[in-house]
């Protein structure tokens, strides 16, 4: 069956509500609480910060290479588009020659109007 000390809360109620024995026990619990509660609250916040930091590291390790590959692919895709436009422009110039520039006004930049 077991004793009443471990099977119910008799010791807890006796500690808190007995005036003769409870004074010392309440005082010791109060001291322990004043020591333990700030550490517990600090641990909650510290644990949260550690978890968030770890989550950011895992996200970076997991998705960082994917994002780099995606960016690299997009840069090369943009380069291919610019290159295709340039080659089309060269083909058009080879076909038409200087006729491409008819009707285009000459643009002159004076020293005052340059934007560097």
DRENROTI-134313 format. One record per atom (N, C-alpha, C): residue in three letters; atom name; x, y, z. Coordinates in pm, 1 decimal, padded with zeros to 6 digits. Layout:
{mivo = ALA&sedo = CA&u = X&v = Y&w = Z}
...
# end
This chain:
{mivo = UNK&sedo = N&u = 00082.0&v = -00119.9&w = 00000.0}
{mivo = UNK&sedo = CA&u = 00000.0&v = 00000.0&w = 00000.0}
{mivo = UNK&sedo = C&u = 00085.2&v = 00124.6&w = 00000.0}
{mivo = UNK&sedo = N&u = 00183.6&v = 00132.1&w = 00083.9}
{mivo = UNK&sedo = CA&u = 00264.8&v = 00251.9&w = 00091.7}
{mivo = UNK&sedo = C&u = 00221.0&v = 00342.1&w = 00204.8}
{mivo = UNK&sedo = N&u = 00306.2&v = 00427.3&w = 00242.1}
{mivo = UNK&sedo = CA&u = 00273.4&v = 00516.1&w = 00353.1}
{mivo = UNK&sedo = C&u = 00201.9&v = 00640.4&w = 00303.7}
{mivo = UNK&sedo = N&u = 00143.6&v = 00711.8&w = 00396.2}
{mivo = UNK&sedo = CA&u = 00070.9&v = 00833.4&w = 00359.2}
{mivo = UNK&sedo = C&u = 00165.5&v = 00944.1&w = 00315.8}
{mivo = UNK&sedo = N&u = 00294.3&v = 00927.9&w = 00344.5}
{mivo = UNK&sedo = CA&u = 00390.8&v = 01031.3&w = 00308.0}
{mivo = UNK&sedo = C&u = 00407.2&v = 01040.9&w = 00156.2}
{mivo = UNK&sedo = N&u = 00397.6&v = 00928.7&w = 00087.2}
{mivo = UNK&sedo = CA&u = 00420.6&v = 00928.2&w = -00056.8}
{mivo = UNK&sedo = C&u = 00293.4&v = 00913.3&w = -00138.9}
{mivo = UNK&sedo = N&u = 00180.9&v = 00873.1&w = -00075.2}
{mivo = UNK&sedo = CA&u = 00060.3&v = 00844.2&w = -00153.1}
{mivo = UNK&sedo = C&u = -00038.3&v = 00960.9&w = -00155.3}
{mivo = UNK&sedo = N&u = -00022.9&v = 01058.0&w = -00070.1}
{mivo = UNK&sedo = CA&u = -00111.8&v = 01173.9&w = -00076.1}
{mivo = UNK&sedo = C&u = -00032.7&v = 01299.9&w = -00042.7}
{mivo = UNK&sedo = N&u = -00103.6&v = 01408.5&w = -00029.1}
{mivo = UNK&sedo = CA&u = -00037.0&v = 01536.2&w = -00007.7}
{mivo = UNK&sedo = C&u = -00036.5&v = 01578.7&w = 00138.8}
{mivo = UNK&sedo = N&u = -00040.6&v = 01485.3&w = 00226.7}
{mivo = UNK&sedo = CA&u = -00045.5&v = 01516.4&w = 00368.9}
{mivo = UNK&sedo = C&u = 00075.3&v = 01599.9&w = 00411.6}
{mivo = UNK&sedo = N&u = 00192.0&v = 01561.4&w = 00365.6}
{mivo = UNK&sedo = CA&u = 00312.8&v = 01633.0&w = 00406.0}
{mivo = UNK&sedo = C&u = 00311.4&v = 01776.0&w = 00354.0}
{mivo = UNK&sedo = N&u = 00254.8&v = 01796.5&w = 00234.9}
{mivo = UNK&sedo = CA&u = 00250.2&v = 01930.1&w = 00176.9}
{mivo = UNK&sedo = C&u = 00155.2&v = 02019.3&w = 00257.1}
{mivo = UNK&sedo = N&u = 00034.4&v = 01968.5&w = 00283.7}
{mivo = UNK&sedo = CA&u = -00061.7&v = 02047.0&w = 00359.7}
{mivo = UNK&sedo = C&u = -00012.1&v = 02071.1&w = 00502.3}
{mivo = UNK&sedo = N&u = 00050.5&v = 01970.3&w = 00559.9}
{mivo = UNK&sedo = CA&u = 00102.4&v = 01987.5&w = 00696.7}
{mivo = UNK&sedo = C&u = 00211.5&v = 02093.3&w = 00697.9}
{mivo = UNK&sedo = N&u = 00294.3&v = 02095.0&w = 00593.2}
{mivo = UNK&sedo = CA&u = 00401.7&v = 02191.8&w = 00586.1}
{mivo = UNK&sedo = C&u = 00348.7&v = 02334.6&w = 00576.6}
{mivo = UNK&sedo = N&u = 00245.3&v = 02353.5&w = 00496.0}
{mivo = UNK&sedo = CA&u = 00197.0&v = 02488.7&w = 00472.3}
{mivo = UNK&sedo = C&u = 00099.9&v = 02538.4&w = 00578.8}
{mivo = UNK&sedo = N&u = 00020.8&v = 02449.7&w = 00637.3}
{mivo = UNK&sedo = CA&u = -00087.2&v = 02494.2&w = 00724.0}
{mivo = UNK&sedo = C&u = -00065.7&v = 02467.2&w = 00872.4}
{mivo = UNK&sedo = N&u = 00036.4&v = 02393.2&w = 00909.5}
{mivo = UNK&sedo = CA&u = 00062.3&v = 02369.1&w = 01050.0}
{mivo = UNK&sedo = C&u = 00145.6&v = 02484.7&w = 01104.5}
{mivo = UNK&sedo = N&u = 00093.7&v = 02553.6&w = 01204.0}
{mivo = UNK&sedo = CA&u = 00162.9&v = 02671.0&w = 01256.1}
{mivo = UNK&sedo = C&u = 00290.0&v = 02636.6&w = 01331.6}
{mivo = UNK&sedo = N&u = 00293.0&v = 02522.0&w = 01395.2}
{mivo = UNK&sedo = CA&u = 00410.8&v = 02489.1&w = 01474.5}
{mivo = UNK&sedo = C&u = 00526.3&v = 02443.4&w = 01383.9}
{mivo = UNK&sedo = N&u = 00497.3&v = 02348.9&w = 01294.7}
{mivo = UNK&sedo = CA&u = 00601.8&v = 02295.9&w = 01207.9}
{mivo = UNK&sedo = C&u = 00615.6&v = 02380.1&w = 01081.0}
{mivo = UNK&sedo = N&u = 00508.0&v = 02446.9&w = 01043.0}
{mivo = UNK&sedo = CA&u = 00505.0&v = 02513.1&w = 00914.0}
{mivo = UNK&sedo = C&u = 00588.0&v = 02638.2&w = 00902.8}
{mivo = UNK&sedo = N&u = 00617.6&v = 02701.7&w = 01013.4}
{mivo = UNK&sedo = CA&u = 00695.0&v = 02826.3&w = 01004.7}
{mivo = UNK&sedo = C&u = 00830.7&v = 02803.8&w = 00940.1}
{mivo = UNK&sedo = N&u = 00902.2&v = 02705.9&w = 00988.6}
{mivo = UNK&sedo = CA&u = 01034.4&v = 02679.1&w = 00932.2}
{mivo = UNK&sedo = C&u = 01025.3&v = 02627.0&w = 00789.5}
{mivo = UNK&sedo = N&u = 00927.9&v = 02541.4&w = 00767.2}
{mivo = UNK&sedo = CA&u = 00913.8&v = 02485.5&w = 00631.6}
{mivo = UNK&sedo = C&u = 00873.7&v = 02593.7&w = 00532.4}
{mivo = UNK&sedo = N&u = 00779.5&v = 02680.1&w = 00570.1}
{mivo = UNK&sedo = CA&u = 00740.0&v = 02789.1&w = 00480.2}
{mivo = UNK&sedo = C&u = 00857.0&v = 02883.7&w = 00455.3}
{mivo = UNK&sedo = N&u = 00933.2&v = 02909.4&w = 00560.5}
{mivo = UNK&sedo = CA&u = 01048.8&v = 02997.4&w = 00544.2}
{mivo = UNK&sedo = C&u = 01151.2&v = 02935.9&w = 00448.4}
{mivo = UNK&sedo = N&u = 01176.2&v = 02806.6&w = 00462.4}
{mivo = UNK&sedo = CA&u = 01272.2&v = 02740.9&w = 00372.1}
{mivo = UNK&sedo = C&u = 01218.6&v = 02736.1&w = 00229.5}
{mivo = UNK&sedo = N&u = 01087.0&v = 02711.3&w = 00213.9}
{mivo = UNK&sedo = CA&u = 01028.2&v = 02712.9&w = 00078.8}
{mivo = UNK&sedo = C&u = 01034.0&v = 02852.6&w = 00018.6}
{mivo = UNK&sedo = N&u = 01013.2&v = 02954.2&w = 00102.1}
{mivo = UNK&sedo = CA&u = 01019.1&v = 03090.6&w = 00052.1}
{mivo = UNK&sedo = C&u = 01160.9&v = 03123.6&w = 00004.4}
{mivo = UNK&sedo = N&u = 01260.6&v = 03085.7&w = 00080.6}
{mivo = UNK&sedo = CA&u = 01399.1&v = 03110.8&w = 00038.7}
{mivo = UNK&sedo = C&u = 01430.7&v = 03035.1&w = -00089.9}
{mivo = UNK&sedo = N&u = 01388.8&v = 02909.5&w = -00094.6}
{mivo = UNK&sedo = CA&u = 01412.9&v = 02830.5&w = -00215.5}
{mivo = UNK&sedo = C&u = 01341.5&v = 02892.0&w = -00335.2}
{mivo = UNK&sedo = N&u = 01219.1&v = 02941.8&w = -00310.5}
{mivo = UNK&sedo = CA&u = 01144.2&v = 03004.1&w = -00419.8}
{mivo = UNK&sedo = C&u = 01210.4&v = 03131.7&w = -00469.1}
{mivo = UNK&sedo = N&u = 01258.6&v = 03213.6&w = -00374.8}
{mivo = UNK&sedo = CA&u = 01326.8&v = 03336.3&w = -00416.7}
{mivo = UNK&sedo = C&u = 01454.5&v = 03307.4&w = -00494.2}
{mivo = UNK&sedo = N&u = 01516.8&v = 03196.9&w = -00463.9}
{mivo = UNK&sedo = CA&u = 01637.2&v = 03159.1&w = -00538.3}
{mivo = UNK&sedo = C&u = 01601.0&v = 03092.6&w = -00670.7}
{mivo = UNK&sedo = N&u = 01496.6&v = 03007.3&w = -00667.1}
{mivo = UNK&sedo = CA&u = 01466.9&v = 02924.1&w = -00783.0}
{mivo = UNK&sedo = C&u = 01385.7&v = 02996.8&w = -00890.1}
{mivo = UNK&sedo = N&u = 01289.3&v = 03078.0&w = -00851.5}
{mivo = UNK&sedo = CA&u = 01198.3&v = 03141.0&w = -00949.3}
{mivo = UNK&sedo = C&u = 01272.6&v = 03231.7&w = -01047.8}
{mivo = UNK&sedo = N&u = 01364.7&v = 03318.3&w = -01005.8}
{mivo = UNK&sedo = CA&u = 01436.8&v = 03398.3&w = -01106.8}
{mivo = UNK&sedo = C&u = 01520.0&v = 03312.5&w = -01202.1}
{mivo = UNK&sedo = N&u = 01580.5&v = 03206.0&w = -01148.2}
{mivo = UNK&sedo = CA&u = 01655.4&v = 03116.4&w = -01235.6}
{mivo = UNK&sedo = C&u = 01562.5&v = 03046.8&w = -01334.5}
{mivo = UNK&sedo = N&u = 01444.6&v = 03009.3&w = -01288.3}
{mivo = UNK&sedo = CA&u = 01347.5&v = 02944.5&w = -01375.9}
{mivo = UNK&sedo = C&u = 01301.9&v = 03040.0&w = -01486.0}
{mivo = UNK&sedo = N&u = 01269.0&v = 03162.5&w = -01449.2}
{mivo = UNK&sedo = CA&u = 01224.9&v = 03260.5&w = -01550.3}
{mivo = UNK&sedo = C&u = 01337.4&v = 03291.5&w = -01648.4}
{mivo = UNK&sedo = N&u = 01459.5&v = 03306.4&w = -01596.9}
{mivo = UNK&sedo = CA&u = 01573.1&v = 03330.7&w = -01685.5}
{mivo = UNK&sedo = C&u = 01593.6&v = 03212.0&w = -01779.1}
{mivo = UNK&sedo = N&u = 01577.6&v = 03092.0&w = -01724.9}
{mivo = UNK&sedo = CA&u = 01594.0&v = 02972.6&w = -01807.3}
{mivo = UNK&sedo = C&u = 01490.3&v = 02962.9&w = -01916.4}
{mivo = UNK&sedo = N&u = 01367.3&v = 03006.5&w = -01887.4}
{mivo = UNK&sedo = CA&u = 01262.5&v = 03005.0&w = -01990.3}
{mivo = UNK&sedo = C&u = 01303.5&v = 03094.0&w = -02107.4}
{mivo = UNK&sedo = N&u = 01345.3&v = 03216.2&w = -02077.6}
{mivo = UNK&sedo = CA&u = 01382.0&v = 03309.0&w = -02184.2}
{mivo = UNK&sedo = C&u = 01510.0&v = 03264.9&w = -02254.7}
{mivo = UNK&sedo = N&u = 01605.5&v = 03216.3&w = -02178.0}
{mivo = UNK&sedo = CA&u = 01729.7&v = 03170.0&w = -02239.7}
{mivo = UNK&sedo = C&u = 01703.7&v = 03050.0&w = -02329.1}
{mivo = UNK&sedo = N&u = 01620.0&v = 02957.5&w = -02283.4}
{mivo = UNK&sedo = CA&u = 01587.8&v = 02840.6&w = -02364.2}
{mivo = UNK&sedo = C&u = 01518.3&v = 02882.9&w = -02493.2}
{mivo = UNK&sedo = N&u = 01429.6&v = 02979.5&w = -02483.2}
{mivo = UNK&sedo = CA&u = 01359.9&v = 03028.9&w = -02603.2}
{mivo = UNK&sedo = C&u = 01459.4&v = 03090.4&w = -02701.1}
{mivo = UNK&sedo = N&u = 01551.0&v = 03171.6&w = -02650.8}
{mivo = UNK&sedo = CA&u = 01650.6&v = 03233.5&w = -02739.0}
{mivo = UNK&sedo = C&u = 01739.9&v = 03128.6&w = -02803.9}
{mivo = UNK&sedo = N&u = 01776.6&v = 03026.2&w = -02727.2}
{mivo = UNK&sedo = CA&u = 01859.9&v = 02919.2&w = -02783.4}
{mivo = UNK&sedo = C&u = 01782.9&v = 02845.2&w = -02891.6}
{mivo = UNK&sedo = N&u = 01656.0&v = 02816.7&w = -02868.1}
{mivo = UNK&sedo = CA&u = 01575.4&v = 02746.8&w = -02968.0}
{mivo = UNK&sedo = C&u = 01559.4&v = 02829.6&w = -03095.0}
{mivo = UNK&sedo = N&u = 01534.8&v = 02958.6&w = -03080.6}
{mivo = UNK&sedo = CA&u = 01519.2&v = 03044.2&w = -03198.2}
{mivo = UNK&sedo = C&u = 01650.3&v = 03051.8&w = -03275.5}
{mivo = UNK&sedo = N&u = 01761.1&v = 03066.9&w = -03204.5}
{mivo = UNK&sedo = CA&u = 01890.9&v = 03072.5&w = -03269.9}
{mivo = UNK&sedo = C&u = 01919.3&v = 02942.4&w = -03344.3}
{mivo = UNK&sedo = N&u = 01889.8&v = 02830.0&w = -03281.5}
{mivo = UNK&sedo = CA&u = 01911.8&v = 02700.2&w = -03345.4}
{mivo = UNK&sedo = C&u = 01821.2&v = 02684.3&w = -03467.5}
{mivo = UNK&sedo = N&u = 01695.2&v = 02730.8&w = -03456.3}
{mivo = UNK&sedo = CA&u = 01603.9&v = 02722.6&w = -03570.2}
{mivo = UNK&sedo = C&u = 01656.1&v = 02805.3&w = -03687.4}
{mivo = UNK&sedo = N&u = 01711.4&v = 02923.7&w = -03659.1}
{mivo = UNK&sedo = CA&u = 01767.7&v = 03005.8&w = -03766.4}
{mivo = UNK&sedo = C&u = 01888.5&v = 02938.0&w = -03830.0}
{mivo = UNK&sedo = N&u = 01971.7&v = 02875.3&w = -03747.8}
{mivo = UNK&sedo = CA&u = 02087.8&v = 02806.0&w = -03803.4}
{mivo = UNK&sedo = C&u = 02045.6&v = 02688.9&w = -03891.7}
{mivo = UNK&sedo = N&u = 01947.8&v = 02612.2&w = -03844.7}
{mivo = UNK&sedo = CA&u = 01900.8&v = 02497.5&w = -03922.7}
{mivo = UNK&sedo = C&u = 01837.4&v = 02545.6&w = -04052.9}
{mivo = UNK&sedo = N&u = 01757.8&v = 02652.8&w = -04046.6}
{mivo = UNK&sedo = CA&u = 01698.1&v = 02706.8&w = -04168.8}
{mivo = UNK&sedo = C&u = 01806.8&v = 02749.2&w = -04267.1}
{mivo = UNK&sedo = N&u = 01908.6&v = 02817.6&w = -04216.3}
{mivo = UNK&sedo = CA&u = 02017.2&v = 02862.3&w = -04304.2}
{mivo = UNK&sedo = C&u = 02091.5&v = 02743.0&w = -04365.1}
{mivo = UNK&sedo = N&u = 02117.0&v = 02642.0&w = -04283.3}
{mivo = UNK&sedo = CA&u = 02188.0&v = 02524.7&w = -04334.8}
{mivo = UNK&sedo = C&u = 02103.9&v = 02447.7&w = -04435.3}
{mivo = UNK&sedo = N&u = 01972.0&v = 02446.5&w = -04414.6}
{mivo = UNK&sedo = CA&u = 01886.4&v = 02369.2&w = -04503.4}
{mivo = UNK&sedo = C&u = 01850.6&v = 02445.2&w = -04631.2}
{mivo = UNK&sedo = N&u = 01812.9&v = 02571.2&w = -04616.8}
{mivo = UNK&sedo = CA&u = 01762.9&v = 02646.7&w = -04731.0}
{mivo = UNK&sedo = C&u = 01866.5&v = 02740.2&w = -04792.5}
{mivo = UNK&sedo = N&u = 01977.5&v = 02764.5&w = -04723.6}
{mivo = UNK&sedo = CA&u = 02078.9&v = 02853.8&w = -04778.2}
{mivo = UNK&sedo = C&u = 02135.0&v = 02806.9&w = -04911.6}
{mivo = UNK&sedo = N&u = 02178.6&v = 02680.8&w = -04922.9}
{mivo = UNK&sedo = CA&u = 02229.4&v = 02634.1&w = -05052.4}
{mivo = UNK&sedo = C&u = 02124.5&v = 02638.4&w = -05162.5}
{mivo = UNK&sedo = N&u = 01999.0&v = 02609.6&w = -05127.6}
{mivo = UNK&sedo = CA&u = 01892.5&v = 02616.3&w = -05228.7}
{mivo = UNK&sedo = C&u = 01874.8&v = 02759.2&w = -05278.9}
{mivo = UNK&sedo = N&u = 01875.2&v = 02852.2&w = -05184.7}
{mivo = UNK&sedo = CA&u = 01858.6&v = 02992.5&w = -05224.4}
{mivo = UNK&sedo = C&u = 01976.4&v = 03039.6&w = -05308.3}
{mivo = UNK&sedo = N&u = 02097.8&v = 02996.2&w = -05272.6}
{mivo = UNK&sedo = CA&u = 02214.8&v = 03034.9&w = -05350.9}
{mivo = UNK&sedo = C&u = 02208.3&v = 02977.3&w = -05491.4}
{mivo = UNK&sedo = N&u = 02165.9&v = 02850.4&w = -05500.7}
{mivo = UNK&sedo = CA&u = 02153.0&v = 02790.6&w = -05634.4}
{mivo = UNK&sedo = C&u = 02046.3&v = 02861.3&w = -05715.7}
{mivo = UNK&sedo = N&u = 01936.1&v = 02896.2&w = -05651.3}
{mivo = UNK&sedo = CA&u = 01829.6&v = 02966.2&w = -05721.9}
{mivo = UNK&sedo = C&u = 01877.4&v = 03101.6&w = -05771.9}
{mivo = UNK&sedo = N&u = 01945.2&v = 03176.1&w = -05686.4}
{mivo = UNK&sedo = CA&u = 01997.3&v = 03306.9&w = -05725.5}
{mivo = UNK&sedo = C&u = 02099.0&v = 03292.0&w = -05838.3}
{mivo = UNK&sedo = N&u = 02184.5&v = 03191.9&w = -05826.7}
{mivo = UNK&sedo = CA&u = 02285.0&v = 03167.2&w = -05929.8}
{mivo = UNK&sedo = C&u = 02217.4&v = 03134.7&w = -06061.8}
{mivo = UNK&sedo = N&u = 02112.0&v = 03051.0&w = -06056.9}
{mivo = UNK&sedo = CA&u = 02039.6&v = 03015.2&w = -06179.0}
{mivo = UNK&sedo = C&u = 01970.8&v = 03136.9&w = -06239.0}
{mivo = UNK&sedo = N&u = 01911.9&v = 03220.9&w = -06154.7}
{mivo = UNK&sedo = CA&u = 01844.1&v = 03339.8&w = -06205.4}
{mivo = UNK&sedo = C&u = 01943.6&v = 03437.9&w = -06267.7}
{mivo = UNK&sedo = N&u = 02062.8&v = 03449.1&w = -06208.9}
{mivo = UNK&sedo = CA&u = 02164.6&v = 03536.6&w = -06266.3}
{mivo = UNK&sedo = C&u = 02205.5&v = 03486.9&w = -06405.3}
{mivo = UNK&sedo = N&u = 02224.8&v = 03355.9&w = -06416.8}
{mivo = UNK&sedo = CA&u = 02260.9&v = 03301.7&w = -06547.0}
{mivo = UNK&sedo = C&u = 02146.5&v = 03312.9&w = -06646.4}
{mivo = UNK&sedo = N&u = 02023.4&v = 03298.3&w = -06600.2}
{mivo = UNK&sedo = CA&u = 01908.7&v = 03315.2&w = -06688.5}
{mivo = UNK&sedo = C&u = 01902.3&v = 03459.0&w = -06741.2}
{mivo = UNK&sedo = N&u = 01923.9&v = 03555.4&w = -06654.0}
{mivo = UNK&sedo = CA&u = 01926.5&v = 03695.7&w = -06696.0}
{mivo = UNK&sedo = C&u = 02039.7&v = 03720.3&w = -06795.3}
{mivo = UNK&sedo = N&u = 02155.7&v = 03661.2&w = -06767.7}
{mivo = UNK&sedo = CA&u = 02268.2&v = 03676.1&w = -06859.9}
{mivo = UNK&sedo = C&u = 02234.3&v = 03617.6&w = -06996.5}
{mivo = UNK&sedo = N&u = 02169.4&v = 03501.2&w = -06999.0}
{mivo = UNK&sedo = CA&u = 02130.6&v = 03440.3&w = -07127.0}
{mivo = UNK&sedo = C&u = 02032.0&v = 03529.4&w = -07202.1}
{mivo = UNK&sedo = N&u = 01937.9&v = 03591.2&w = -07130.7}
{mivo = UNK&sedo = CA&u = 01842.1&v = 03678.7&w = -07198.7}
{mivo = UNK&sedo = C&u = 01912.1&v = 03800.5&w = -07258.7}
{mivo = UNK&sedo = N&u = 02002.0&v = 03860.4&w = -07183.6}
{mivo = UNK&sedo = CA&u = 02075.5&v = 03976.2&w = -07235.6}
{mivo = UNK&sedo = C&u = 02160.9&v = 03934.8&w = -07355.0}
{mivo = UNK&sedo = N&u = 02224.3&v = 03819.7&w = -07345.7}
{mivo = UNK&sedo = CA&u = 02307.2&v = 03771.1&w = -07455.6}
{mivo = UNK&sedo = C&u = 02224.3&v = 03744.7&w = -07580.9}
{mivo = UNK&sedo = N&u = 02105.1&v = 03686.1&w = -07564.1}
{mivo = UNK&sedo = CA&u = 02018.4&v = 03661.8&w = -07679.7}
{mivo = UNK&sedo = C&u = 01975.1&v = 03793.3&w = -07744.1}
{mivo = UNK&sedo = N&u = 01940.2&v = 03892.5&w = -07663.9}
{mivo = UNK&sedo = CA&u = 01902.6&v = 04022.9&w = -07719.8}
{mivo = UNK&sedo = C&u = 02020.6&v = 04086.0&w = -07794.3}
{mivo = UNK&sedo = N&u = 02139.9&v = 04072.4&w = -07737.0}
{mivo = UNK&sedo = CA&u = 02259.0&v = 04127.9&w = -07802.0}
{mivo = UNK&sedo = C&u = 02285.3&v = 04058.0&w = -07935.8}
{mivo = UNK&sedo = N&u = 02270.8&v = 03925.8&w = -07937.9}
{mivo = UNK&sedo = CA&u = 02293.4&v = 03851.7&w = -08063.0}
{mivo = UNK&sedo = C&u = 02187.5&v = 03887.8&w = -08167.1}
{mivo = UNK&sedo = N&u = 02061.2&v = 03905.7&w = -08123.4}
{mivo = UNK&sedo = CA&u = 01957.0&v = 03950.4&w = -08215.8}
{mivo = UNK&sedo = C&u = 01990.8&v = 04088.3&w = -08271.9}
{mivo = UNK&sedo = N&u = 02042.6&v = 04176.0&w = -08186.5}
{mivo = UNK&sedo = CA&u = 02081.7&v = 04309.3&w = -08230.9}
{mivo = UNK&sedo = C&u = 02197.5&v = 04301.5&w = -08330.2}
{mivo = UNK&sedo = N&u = 02293.8&v = 04214.4&w = -08305.6}
{mivo = UNK&sedo = CA&u = 02404.8&v = 04196.2&w = -08400.8}
{mivo = UNK&sedo = C&u = 02355.1&v = 04141.9&w = -08534.3}
{mivo = UNK&sedo = N&u = 02262.6&v = 04045.2&w = -08528.2}
{mivo = UNK&sedo = CA&u = 02206.8&v = 03990.5&w = -08653.0}
{mivo = UNK&sedo = C&u = 02130.6&v = 04097.9&w = -08730.9}
{mivo = UNK&sedo = N&u = 02055.1&v = 04179.9&w = -08658.8}
{mivo = UNK&sedo = CA&u = 01981.5&v = 04287.7&w = -08724.8}
{mivo = UNK&sedo = C&u = 02077.8&v = 04389.0&w = -08786.3}
{mivo = UNK&sedo = N&u = 02186.5&v = 04421.5&w = -08714.9}
{mivo = UNK&sedo = CA&u = 02284.9&v = 04514.5&w = -08768.5}
{mivo = UNK&sedo = C&u = 02355.1&v = 04455.2&w = -08890.5}
{mivo = UNK&sedo = N&u = 02382.4&v = 04325.0&w = -08885.8}
{mivo = UNK&sedo = CA&u = 02445.7&v = 04260.5&w = -09002.1}
{mivo = UNK&sedo = C&u = 02352.4&v = 04262.9&w = -09123.0}
{mivo = UNK&sedo = N&u = 02222.5&v = 04249.1&w = -09098.3}
{mivo = UNK&sedo = CA&u = 02127.0&v = 04248.0&w = -09208.9}
{mivo = UNK&sedo = C&u = 02100.2&v = 04389.0&w = -09261.3}
{mivo = UNK&sedo = N&u = 02083.3&v = 04486.5&w = -09175.4}
{mivo = UNK&sedo = CA&u = 02043.8&v = 04620.6&w = -09217.9}
{mivo = UNK&sedo = C&u = 02161.0&v = 04716.3&w = -09230.6}
{mivo = UNK&sedo = N&u = 02263.0&v = 04695.1&w = -09151.3}
{mivo = UNK&sedo = CA&u = 02377.4&v = 04786.0&w = -09156.2}
{mivo = UNK&sedo = C&u = 02344.8&v = 04917.1&w = -09087.4}
{mivo = UNK&sedo = N&u = 02395.1&v = 05027.3&w = -09149.1}
{mivo = UNK&sedo = CA&u = 02375.9&v = 05159.9&w = -09089.1}
{mivo = UNK&sedo = C&u = 02233.8&v = 05212.0&w = -09104.6}
{mivo = UNK&sedo = N&u = 02150.2&v = 05140.8&w = -09178.1}
{mivo = UNK&sedo = CA&u = 02010.4&v = 05183.0&w = -09192.3}
{mivo = UNK&sedo = C&u = 01935.8&v = 05176.1&w = -09058.3}
{mivo = UNK&sedo = N&u = 01989.8&v = 05097.3&w = -08965.8}
{mivo = UNK&sedo = CA&u = 01925.9&v = 05086.4&w = -08834.2}
{mivo = UNK&sedo = C&u = 01923.6&v = 05220.1&w = -08762.4}
{mivo = UNK&sedo = N&u = 02021.7&v = 05304.7&w = -08791.5}
{mivo = UNK&sedo = CA&u = 02036.5&v = 05428.5&w = -08716.5}
{mivo = UNK&sedo = C&u = 01970.0&v = 05547.7&w = -08782.6}
{mivo = UNK&sedo = N&u = 01898.3&v = 05524.4&w = -08892.2}
{mivo = UNK&sedo = CA&u = 01827.6&v = 05635.2&w = -08956.2}
{mivo = UNK&sedo = C&u = 01711.9&v = 05679.0&w = -08867.9}
{mivo = UNK&sedo = N&u = 01698.2&v = 05806.4&w = -08855.1}
{mivo = UNK&sedo = CA&u = 01590.9&v = 05861.2&w = -08772.6}
{mivo = UNK&sedo = C&u = 01627.6&v = 05872.8&w = -08625.6}
{mivo = UNK&sedo = N&u = 01744.7&v = 05827.3&w = -08589.7}
{mivo = UNK&sedo = CA&u = 01787.8&v = 05837.7&w = -08450.2}
{mivo = UNK&sedo = C&u = 01872.4&v = 05963.7&w = -08437.7}
{mivo = UNK&sedo = N&u = 01835.4&v = 06047.9&w = -08344.5}
{mivo = UNK&sedo = CA&u = 01910.7&v = 06171.1&w = -08326.5}
{mivo = UNK&sedo = C&u = 02041.3&v = 06141.2&w = -08254.0}
{mivo = UNK&sedo = N&u = 02140.2&v = 06220.9&w = -08288.5}
{mivo = UNK&sedo = CA&u = 02269.4&v = 06203.5&w = -08223.6}
{mivo = UNK&sedo = C&u = 02262.6&v = 06264.4&w = -08083.3}
{mivo = UNK&sedo = N&u = 02311.4&v = 06192.1&w = -07989.4}
{mivo = UNK&sedo = CA&u = 02309.4&v = 06237.9&w = -07850.9}
{mivo = UNK&sedo = C&u = 02448.9&v = 06282.5&w = -07813.9}
{mivo = UNK&sedo = N&u = 02458.6&v = 06406.0&w = -07769.8}
{mivo = UNK&sedo = CA&u = 02587.1&v = 06458.5&w = -07725.3}
{mivo = UNK&sedo = C&u = 02578.2&v = 06490.9&w = -07578.2}
{mivo = UNK&sedo = N&u = 02678.4&v = 06451.1&w = -07508.2}
{mivo = UNK&sedo = CA&u = 02686.4&v = 06482.5&w = -07365.7}
{mivo = UNK&sedo = C&u = 02795.0&v = 06586.3&w = -07346.5}
{mivo = UNK&sedo = N&u = 02753.6&v = 06700.0&w = -07297.3}
{mivo = UNK&sedo = CA&u = 02852.9&v = 06802.0&w = -07263.4}
{mivo = UNK&sedo = C&u = 02911.9&v = 06770.1&w = -07127.8}
{mivo = UNK&sedo = N&u = 03015.8&v = 06841.3&w = -07095.1}
{mivo = UNK&sedo = CA&u = 03082.0&v = 06818.6&w = -06966.1}
{mivo = UNK&sedo = C&u = 02988.1&v = 06846.5&w = -06849.2}
{mivo = UNK&sedo = N&u = 02895.7&v = 06944.2&w = -06862.1}
{mivo = UNK&sedo = CA&u = 02807.5&v = 06979.0&w = -06752.5}
{mivo = UNK&sedo = C&u = 02695.6&v = 06878.8&w = -06735.3}
{mivo = UNK&sedo = N&u = 02656.2&v = 06809.3&w = -06841.4}
{mivo = UNK&sedo = CA&u = 02539.5&v = 06722.5&w = -06834.6}
{mivo = UNK&sedo = C&u = 02574.0&v = 06577.8&w = -06805.7}
{mivo = UNK&sedo = N&u = 02698.4&v = 06546.0&w = -06787.7}
{mivo = UNK&sedo = CA&u = 02734.4&v = 06406.3&w = -06760.6}
{mivo = UNK&sedo = C&u = 02695.8&v = 06369.8&w = -06616.0}
{mivo = UNK&sedo = N&u = 02640.5&v = 06253.6&w = -06603.4}
{mivo = UNK&sedo = CA&u = 02604.7&v = 06200.6&w = -06471.4}
{mivo = UNK&sedo = C&u = 02691.9&v = 06080.2&w = -06442.2}
{mivo = UNK&sedo = N&u = 02792.0&v = 06105.7&w = -06362.4}
{mivo = UNK&sedo = CA&u = 02879.6&v = 05994.8&w = -06326.0}
{mivo = UNK&sedo = C&u = 02859.9&v = 05966.0&w = -06180.6}
# end
